[in-house]
Amino acid sequence: MLNGTIIVILISLAAGAAIRAWAFAIFAIAVALGFGIVAHQNASLLEAALYGLGILVLMQVCYVTGAFVAGLWRRSRKPSKESAMVDPAPVPSKQRQS
């Protein structure tokens, strides 16, 4: 179970940088239910439910952490001179009346 927990943490951190929150929520619920079902084979229903809930909370915390770190990393990168706009196109003001 410890190996599964470590894998869940790593996947959640990576998902924070790559996928939308709603997609991760669906994925996290499915994984937590799976862990709860596996835990139910060796423990009572209450213990399995608490274990599944704990996995779900851990996944959500790791997702938010991954999204936060990815956002900081994107903002900290300096734009290269090649990608900077040298001569931006003029923005038309109001439509000219003749």
Secondary structure by P-SEA (a helix, b strand, c coil): caaaaaaaaaaaaaaaacccaaaaaaaaaaaaaaaaaaaaacccaaaaaaaaaaaaaaaaaaaaaaaaaaaaaaaacccccccccccccccccccccc
